Amino acid sequence: MTSLTLVRRIAARPSIVFDALTTPEGIACWWGPDDGPVLLAQTDVRVGGRFRVRFRTLDGLEHESSGEYREIVRSERLAMSWRWENNEDPGESLVEIELRVIRIQVVN
């Protein structure tokens, strides 16, 4: 099994990031590798619920991914399966997202 861990610091409350990951409106604002449009974003945010996202890249190609929500802890954790549609990649992945608040205190 291969795994990859990415760490990102985002200047936003976890609830805002969670909504960007789980609502069609939020997904439409950021999904895809470039500035191409999101053509479809569907979410059913519950364990066993499914998501589906289709986007167009700047070169005109369309790509679609889908999956199933496996674990949901609002504003803290999201785990879901991930699969590219149309045989782009026949495998399925597990995506796990942890949201944490990091407080920085400046002492003068």
C-alpha positions, -999 to +999 in steps of 0.1 A: +000+000+000+013+035-009+004+065+012+010+102+009+006+129+035+002+165+027+001+193+053-014+227+045-019+257+067-050+275+057-060+309+074-096+299+080-117+283+107-121+245+103-158+249+098-152+270+067-127+245+053-150+217+060-178+234+041-154+240+012-148+203+011-184+191+014-208+216-002-213+219-039-209+257-036-176+253-017-162+227-041-171+249-071-147+275-058-115+255-057-117+220-073-094+211-102-058+217-110-061+250-128-087+278-133-110+255-154-147+254-143-164+229-121-192+216-142-209+194-116-206+191-079-230+167-059-226+158-023-246+137+001-226+143+033-234+113+055-216+081+062-225+060+031-234+091+011-217+098-022-200+127-039-194+134-076-174+162-092-168+169-128-144+197-140-129+210-172-092+218-174-079+248-194-070+224-223-107+215-226-105+180-212-132+169-187-125+148-157-148+133-131-142+117-097-166+102-072-166+084-040-184+075-007-181+092+026-167+067+051-163+089+083-175+124+091-168+145+122-179+180+113-151+205+112-126+179+124-123+148+101-135+136+067-127+102+052-139+091+018-132+068-010-119+083-043-122+070-078-116+086-112-145+079-136-142+068-173-113+045-166-088+073-161-074+051-133-091+018-124-081+019-087-098+034-057-081+054-030-089+064+006-087+101+013-085+111+050-086+148+060-079+160+095-087+196+104-070+212+134-068+246+149-032+258+153-030+288+177+000+310+175+005+333+205+028+363+202+044+373+234+058+408+237 
